[in-house]
C-alpha cells in the first residue's frame, strides 16, 4: 500500500494571541507541528506535505530546512479546500492520511490501527467519545451503527448535539476517490467553508465503505487553540513520559515536577529530584542520582554518577561514579573519566578530565586535557583565549595545582608537578617538581585604615 500524508497547518490561531504561528508554539521543547511531522515520518509515507497559510513566513523555512514539502493555501476556505491544494502530492498514492499540525499527541499506534481498519478503497475516520462534546462535529450513525455523516456543531440541531461521539478530523481516504470527491464539496453551511467532513455523506451516497476507529484517550486527539489548552497538553505529555520512565525503573521524587523535552534512554534504579529539565537526547545509566533543579542537555551520564543540585550539563559525558555539583556547569565537549569530581561553582568546557581527578571549587577549566589523579585548587583557571584564538592546556597525571592559579595556554604541566598557590604559569612546569611564581611581600608601616 502506498500512503501519502497531508498535514494541515494553515490556520490563523487567533486565540493564541501571538505573532508566532500557532503550530510553531512549543510543546515539550519543540513546535507542535514537529511532533506531528515526527509521527508521520514513522509511518514511512511515499509522500509527505504540509499545507501552510497564515504564518507561512515562519513555517515554510522551518520545514524546508528539513526537506519537507509544503503547499500554500492562500485563502483559508476550510479543511476540504486545504486538502485540495495538496492534490498533486497524493494522486499517485492509494491512500491519503490527513493530519493536523495543532494535534501533536497523536500516536503511530493509533494511526496504524486507523490505516489498517479497512481496505484500500474504504474511507476511514478516527473518532473519540467526549463527556462534554461542545464545539466538535458529531458522528451521526443509523440504528445499525453505520456512519451516515459528520455534522459540525454550528450546523447541528438539538438532538444531534446530544451525541457524544465526535470527529477528530483525522481521516484515511482512498486517494483516487478523494480527488473526485473534493470537487463535489460545497460551502452551504454556517461557516461558508468547504468541510472535509462532508466527504462522509458523499461516501454514504456513493456506497463507499466507511470504517471508523475510536481513540480511547481524548488527549491524544486534542487540538491546541489557546495557551490554556497548550498548558494542559504539556502537563499531559510530561505526566505520560514520567509514567513511562517510572515503569522502566526510574524514581521521581515528584513526577509532576519534571520537564522532559526530548528523548531519554534510561537504566534502572535512577533517582531524580524535583524540577529537573531534560532537553534533547540523553542517556542515563543505572544507579544515577540527579539532584533538584538540574538541567541535562544532550548528554550521557554513566552508571553510579551523582549530579548534585543546581547543575547544568550540556553536550557532555559524565563517567562512572563521577560527582558533579552542586552549582556546577559542564559545557559542550566536556568528558569526565570515571570517579572524577567537579565541585561547586566550577565550569568545564571542551575538556577531558582524567580518572579520579578533582576540580572541587570555584574554578574554570577550558580547552584542557587533564590526566589521572589531578587535584585542582580553588580559584584555578585556564586562560585559554588570547583575544583571537583558543589554546589548549595539557595537565599530566598526579599533578597538584595550588589555589588561585592561572595556567596561560598553550602550556603544559608535566606528570607529578606541583604548582604553588597564586602562581601564573606561562611555561612548561617540569615533572615531579615545584613550580611557582615568586612575589615580593611588602609591609607599609604607619598605614592607617580609612574611616568614614
C-alpha positions as CSV (number, residue, x, y, z in Angstrom):
1,X,0.0,0.0,0.0
2,X,1.3,3.5,-0.9
3,X,0.4,6.2,1.6
4,X,0.5,9.9,1.3
5,X,0.2,12.1,4.4
6,X,-1.1,15.7,4.3
7,X,-0.7,17.8,7.4
8,X,-3.0,20.8,7.6
9,X,-1.2,23.8,9.2
10,X,-2.6,26.9,7.6
11,X,-5.0,28.2,10.3
12,X,-4.7,31.7,11.9
13,X,-4.6,30.6,15.5
14,X,-6.1,33.9,16.6
15,X,-6.9,32.6,20.1
16,X,-3.3,32.1,20.8
17,X,-2.9,35.9,20.9
18,X,0.5,35.7,19.4
19,X,2.6,36.9,16.5
20,X,4.0,33.4,16.3
21,X,2.2,30.9,14.1
22,X,0.1,28.5,16.2
23,X,1.8,25.4,15.0
24,X,5.2,26.8,15.9
25,X,4.4,27.2,19.6
26,X,6.4,24.7,21.6
27,X,5.2,21.5,23.4
28,X,7.9,19.6,25.4
29,X,10.6,21.7,23.8
30,X,9.7,21.5,20.1
31,X,7.0,23.0,17.9
32,X,3.5,21.4,17.8
33,X,4.0,20.8,14.1
34,X,7.2,19.0,14.7
35,X,5.5,16.4,16.9
36,X,3.1,15.7,14.1
37,X,5.8,15.5,11.4
38,X,7.9,13.2,13.5
39,X,4.9,10.8,14.0
40,X,4.1,11.0,10.2
41,X,7.6,10.1,9.2
42,X,7.5,6.9,11.3
43,X,4.6,5.7,9.1
44,X,7.1,5.8,6.1
45,X,4.8,7.6,3.7
46,X,5.6,7.8,0.0
47,X,4.7,11.5,0.0
48,X,4.5,14.0,2.9
49,X,3.4,17.6,2.5
50,X,2.3,20.3,4.9
51,X,-0.4,22.8,3.9
52,X,0.7,26.3,5.0
53,X,-1.0,29.6,5.1
54,X,-1.0,32.0,8.0
55,X,2.5,32.3,9.5
56,X,4.0,30.7,6.4
57,X,7.0,33.0,6.7
58,X,7.8,31.1,9.9
59,X,6.6,27.6,9.0
60,X,7.8,27.2,5.4
61,X,11.6,27.9,6.1
62,X,11.4,25.7,9.1
63,X,10.1,22.8,7.1
64,X,12.2,23.3,4.0
65,X,15.3,23.1,6.3
66,X,14.2,19.5,7.0
67,X,13.5,18.8,3.3
68,X,9.7,18.6,3.9
69,X,7.4,19.7,1.1
70,X,5.0,22.5,1.6
71,X,2.0,23.8,-0.3
72,X,0.2,27.1,0.2
73,X,-3.4,27.7,1.0
74,X,-3.6,31.4,0.2
75,X,-7.2,31.8,1.3
76,X,-8.5,29.7,4.2
77,X,-11.7,28.2,2.9
78,X,-11.9,25.2,5.1
79,X,-10.3,21.8,5.5
80,X,-11.7,20.4,2.3
81,X,-10.2,23.3,0.4
82,X,-6.9,22.9,2.2
83,X,-6.5,19.2,1.2
84,X,-7.4,20.1,-2.4
85,X,-4.4,22.4,-2.5
86,X,-2.2,19.3,-1.9
87,X,-3.8,17.2,-4.6
88,X,-0.6,16.9,-6.7
89,X,1.0,15.1,-3.7
90,X,-1.4,12.2,-3.4
91,X,-2.6,11.5,-7.0
92,X,-0.3,8.5,-7.4
93,X,-0.9,7.0,-3.9
94,X,-3.5,4.5,-2.9
95,X,-4.5,6.2,0.4
96,X,-4.2,9.7,1.9
97,X,-3.9,10.3,5.6
98,X,-5.0,13.7,6.8
99,X,-3.4,15.0,10.0
100,X,-3.4,18.4,11.8
101,X,-0.4,20.5,12.8
102,X,-2.1,21.5,16.1
103,X,-2.9,17.9,17.2
104,X,0.6,16.9,18.5
105,X,-0.2,13.9,20.7
106,X,-1.5,11.5,18.0
107,X,0.5,8.3,18.1
108,X,1.8,5.9,15.5
109,X,-0.1,3.0,17.0
110,X,-3.4,4.8,16.7
111,X,-2.8,5.9,13.1
112,X,-1.6,2.4,12.2
113,X,-4.9,1.0,13.6
114,X,-6.8,3.5,11.5
115,X,-4.9,2.7,8.3
116,X,-5.4,-1.0,8.8
117,X,-9.1,-0.8,9.7
118,X,-10.3,-1.4,6.2
119,X,-9.3,-2.0,2.6
120,X,-7.5,0.5,0.3
121,X,-10.9,1.6,-1.1
122,X,-12.6,2.3,2.2
123,X,-12.9,5.7,3.9
124,X,-11.6,5.5,7.5
125,X,-12.4,8.0,10.2
126,X,-10.8,8.4,13.6
127,X,-13.4,9.4,16.3
128,X,-13.4,9.7,20.1
129,X,-16.1,10.0,22.8
130,X,-16.3,13.0,25.0
131,X,-18.4,13.6,28.1
132,X,-18.7,17.2,27.0
133,X,-18.6,17.4,23.2
134,X,-19.5,21.0,22.7
135,X,-17.6,22.5,19.8
136,X,-16.9,19.3,18.0
137,X,-18.5,17.8,14.9
138,X,-20.8,14.9,15.8
139,X,-20.7,11.4,14.3
140,X,-24.2,10.6,13.1
141,X,-25.0,6.9,12.7
142,X,-28.0,4.9,11.8
143,X,-29.7,2.3,14.1
144,X,-27.2,-0.3,12.9
145,X,-24.2,1.8,13.8
146,X,-23.3,2.7,10.3
147,X,-21.9,6.2,9.9
148,X,-24.2,8.5,7.9
149,X,-22.4,11.9,8.2
150,X,-20.4,14.3,10.4
151,X,-22.4,17.3,11.5
152,X,-20.5,20.4,12.7
153,X,-21.6,22.0,15.9
154,X,-22.9,25.2,14.2
155,X,-25.0,23.1,11.8
156,X,-26.3,20.6,14.3
157,X,-29.8,20.6,15.8
158,X,-30.5,20.0,19.5
159,X,-30.9,16.2,19.1
160,X,-27.6,15.9,17.2
161,X,-25.8,17.9,19.8
162,X,-26.6,15.2,22.4
163,X,-24.3,12.8,20.6
164,X,-21.0,12.2,22.5
165,X,-19.0,10.5,19.7
166,X,-17.1,13.3,17.9
167,X,-14.9,13.7,14.8
168,X,-11.2,14.1,15.4
169,X,-10.6,15.4,11.9
170,X,-8.1,12.6,11.2
171,X,-9.1,10.5,8.2
172,X,-7.5,8.0,5.8
173,X,-9.1,8.3,2.4
174,X,-8.8,6.4,-0.9
175,X,-6.7,8.8,-3.0
176,X,-8.4,8.4,-6.4
177,X,-11.8,8.8,-4.9
178,X,-10.7,11.8,-2.9
179,X,-9.5,13.7,-5.9
180,X,-13.0,13.5,-7.4
181,X,-14.9,14.0,-4.1
182,X,-13.2,17.2,-3.3
183,X,-14.6,18.8,-6.4
184,X,-18.1,17.9,-5.3
185,X,-17.8,19.7,-1.9
186,X,-19.9,22.9,-1.4
187,X,-19.8,25.6,1.2
188,X,-23.5,25.6,2.0
189,X,-23.1,25.8,5.8
190,X,-22.9,28.2,8.7
191,X,-19.2,28.9,8.2
192,X,-19.3,29.2,4.4
193,X,-16.4,26.7,4.2
194,X,-15.6,23.5,2.3
195,X,-15.7,20.9,5.0
196,X,-13.6,17.7,4.6
197,X,-16.2,16.1,6.9
198,X,-18.8,16.3,4.1
199,X,-16.9,13.5,2.4
200,X,-18.8,11.1,4.7
201,X,-22.2,12.0,3.3
202,X,-20.8,11.6,-0.2
203,X,-19.3,8.2,0.6
204,X,-22.6,7.0,2.0
205,X,-24.5,8.2,-1.1
206,X,-22.0,6.5,-3.4
207,X,-21.8,3.3,-1.4
208,X,-18.2,3.7,-0.4
209,X,-17.3,1.6,2.6
210,X,-16.7,3.6,5.8
211,X,-14.7,2.3,8.7
212,X,-14.1,4.1,12.0
213,X,-11.7,3.6,14.9
214,X,-12.4,5.1,18.3
215,X,-9.5,6.7,20.1
216,X,-9.9,5.8,23.8
217,X,-7.6,8.7,25.0
218,X,-9.2,12.0,24.2
219,X,-5.9,13.9,25.0
220,X,-4.2,12.0,22.1
221,X,-6.5,13.7,19.6
222,X,-6.9,17.1,21.4
223,X,-6.1,20.2,19.4
224,X,-4.5,23.4,20.6
225,X,-6.4,26.6,20.1
226,X,-5.2,28.7,23.0
227,X,-2.5,28.8,25.6
228,X,-4.6,27.1,28.3
229,X,-5.1,24.1,26.1
230,X,-1.3,24.2,25.3
231,X,-0.6,24.1,29.0
232,X,-3.0,21.2,29.5
233,X,-1.3,19.2,26.8
234,X,2.1,20.0,28.2
235,X,1.1,18.6,31.6
236,X,-0.4,15.5,30.0
237,X,2.8,14.9,27.9
238,X,5.1,15.3,30.9
239,X,3.0,13.0,33.1
240,X,2.9,10.4,30.4
241,X,6.7,10.5,29.9
242,X,7.3,10.4,33.6
243,X,5.0,7.4,34.0
244,X,6.8,5.5,31.2
245,X,10.2,6.2,32.9
246,X,8.9,5.1,36.3
247,X,7.6,1.9,34.9
248,X,11.1,1.2,33.5
249,X,12.9,1.7,36.8
250,X,13.2,5.5,37.4
251,X,12.2,7.1,40.7
252,X,10.9,10.7,40.6
253,X,10.7,12.5,43.9
254,X,7.7,14.2,42.4
255,X,6.7,13.1,38.8
256,X,4.6,16.3,38.5
257,X,7.8,18.4,38.7
258,X,10.0,17.2,35.8
259,X,10.3,18.5,32.3
260,X,11.2,16.1,29.5
261,X,11.9,17.9,26.3
262,X,13.3,15.2,24.1
263,X,14.3,11.5,24.4
264,X,15.7,9.7,27.4
265,X,17.3,6.3,27.3
266,X,17.3,5.3,31.0
267,X,18.6,2.4,33.0
268,X,17.2,1.2,36.4
269,X,17.4,2.5,40.0
270,X,17.8,6.1,38.8
271,X,16.6,8.7,41.3
272,X,15.6,12.2,40.1
273,X,14.7,15.0,42.4
274,X,12.3,17.9,41.7
275,X,12.5,20.5,38.9
276,X,14.9,18.7,36.7
277,X,14.8,19.5,33.0
278,X,15.9,17.1,30.3
279,X,16.4,18.5,26.7
280,X,17.4,16.8,23.5
281,X,18.7,13.2,23.6
282,X,20.0,12.0,26.9
283,X,21.3,8.6,28.1
284,X,21.3,7.9,31.9
285,X,22.7,4.6,33.2
286,X,21.8,2.6,36.2
287,X,22.1,3.9,39.8
288,X,22.4,7.6,38.8
289,X,21.2,10.2,41.2
290,X,20.2,13.7,39.9
291,X,19.6,16.4,42.4
292,X,17.0,19.2,42.3
293,X,16.9,22.0,39.7
294,X,19.4,20.4,37.3
295,X,19.4,20.9,33.6
296,X,20.6,18.0,31.4
297,X,21.0,18.6,27.7
298,X,22.1,16.0,25.0
299,X,24.4,14.3,27.5
300,X,25.5,10.8,28.7
301,X,25.6,10.0,32.4
302,X,27.3,6.7,33.2
303,X,26.5,4.3,36.0
304,X,26.7,5.4,39.6
305,X,27.2,9.1,38.8
306,X,25.9,11.7,41.2
307,X,24.7,15.0,39.8
308,X,24.1,17.4,42.8
309,X,21.5,20.2,42.8
310,X,21.5,23.2,40.5
311,X,24.0,21.8,38.0
312,X,23.9,22.2,34.2
313,X,25.3,19.6,31.9
314,X,25.2,20.2,28.2
315,X,26.6,18.0,25.4
316,X,28.9,16.3,27.9
317,X,29.9,12.9,29.1
318,X,29.9,12.0,32.7
319,X,31.8,8.8,33.6
320,X,31.2,6.0,36.0
321,X,30.9,7.0,39.7
322,X,31.6,10.7,39.0
323,X,30.3,13.5,41.2
324,X,29.2,16.8,39.7
325,X,28.0,19.9,41.6
326,X,26.3,21.4,43.3
327,X,26.1,24.5,41.1
328,X,28.5,23.1,38.5
329,X,28.4,23.7,34.8
330,X,29.7,21.2,32.2
331,X,29.7,22.9,28.8
332,X,29.9,21.2,25.4
333,X,32.6,18.6,24.7
334,X,33.4,18.0,28.3
335,X,34.3,14.4,29.2
336,X,34.7,13.2,32.7
337,X,36.5,9.9,33.2
338,X,35.4,7.5,36.0
339,X,35.5,8.8,39.5
340,X,36.2,12.4,38.5
341,X,34.8,15.1,40.6
342,X,33.6,18.6,39.6
343,X,32.5,20.6,42.6
344,X,30.6,23.7,43.4
345,X,30.8,26.8,41.1
346,X,33.1,25.0,38.7
347,X,32.8,25.4,34.9
348,X,34.3,23.0,32.5
349,X,34.4,23.5,28.7
350,X,35.8,21.3,25.9
351,X,38.0,19.5,28.3
352,X,38.9,15.9,29.2
353,X,39.1,15.3,33.0
354,X,41.0,12.1,33.8
355,X,40.4,9.2,36.1
356,X,39.8,10.3,39.7
357,X,40.8,13.9,39.1
358,X,39.2,16.6,41.1
359,X,38.2,20.2,40.4
360,X,36.4,21.0,43.6
361,X,35.8,24.7,44.0
362,X,35.3,28.0,42.1
363,X,37.4,27.1,39.0
364,X,37.2,27.4,35.2
365,X,38.9,24.6,33.1
366,X,38.5,25.2,29.4
367,X,40.2,23.6,26.4
368,X,42.2,21.2,28.6
369,X,43.4,17.7,28.6
370,X,43.9,16.5,32.2
371,X,45.4,13.2,33.3
372,X,44.5,11.0,36.2
373,X,44.6,11.8,39.9
374,X,45.0,15.5,39.5
375,X,43.9,18.0,42.2
376,X,42.9,21.5,41.1
377,X,42.9,24.0,43.9
378,X,40.1,26.5,44.4
379,X,40.0,29.5,42.1
380,X,42.2,28.0,39.4
381,X,41.6,29.0,35.8
382,X,42.9,28.1,32.4
383,X,43.5,31.2,30.4
384,X,42.6,29.7,27.1
385,X,41.7,32.7,25.0
386,X,44.2,35.3,23.8
387,X,41.6,37.6,22.3
388,X,41.7,36.0,18.9
389,X,42.3,32.2,19.3
390,X,41.7,29.4,21.7
391,X,44.7,27.4,23.0
392,X,44.9,24.2,25.0
393,X,46.3,23.4,28.4
394,X,47.8,19.9,29.0
395,X,48.0,18.6,32.5
396,X,49.7,15.3,33.2
397,X,48.9,12.6,35.8
398,X,49.2,13.2,39.6
399,X,49.5,17.0,39.3
400,X,48.7,19.2,42.2
401,X,47.7,22.8,41.4
402,X,47.5,25.2,44.3
403,X,44.7,27.6,44.8
404,X,44.2,30.8,42.8
405,X,46.5,29.7,39.9
406,X,46.3,30.8,36.3
407,X,47.5,28.4,33.6
408,X,48.1,30.6,30.5
409,X,47.6,28.4,27.4
410,X,49.2,27.0,25.4
411,X,51.0,25.5,28.4
412,X,51.9,22.0,29.7
413,X,52.1,20.8,33.3
414,X,54.0,17.6,33.3
415,X,53.3,14.4,35.4
416,X,53.7,14.7,39.1
417,X,54.3,18.5,39.0
418,X,53.2,20.8,41.9
419,X,52.1,24.3,41.2
420,X,52.3,26.7,44.2
421,X,49.3,28.7,45.2
422,X,48.8,32.1,43.5
423,X,51.0,31.3,40.5
424,X,50.7,32.4,36.9
425,X,52.2,29.6,34.7
426,X,53.2,30.6,31.2
427,X,55.9,27.9,30.5
428,X,56.1,24.2,30.9
429,X,56.1,23.1,34.5
430,X,58.6,20.2,34.8
431,X,57.6,16.7,36.1
432,X,57.9,15.9,39.8
433,X,59.0,19.5,40.7
434,X,57.5,22.5,42.5
435,X,56.8,25.4,40.2
436,X,55.6,28.8,41.5
437,X,55.6,32.4,40.8
438,X,57.6,34.4,43.3
439,X,56.1,37.6,44.6
440,X,57.7,40.1,47.0
441,X,55.9,40.6,50.3
442,X,55.8,44.3,51.2
443,X,54.8,45.9,54.5
444,X,53.8,49.5,54.8
445,X,54.4,50.7,58.3
446,X,52.3,53.5,59.8
447,X,49.5,52.9,57.3
448,X,46.0,53.6,58.7
449,X,42.8,52.1,57.5
450,X,40.3,54.7,56.1
451,X,37.4,55.7,58.3
452,X,34.0,57.1,57.4
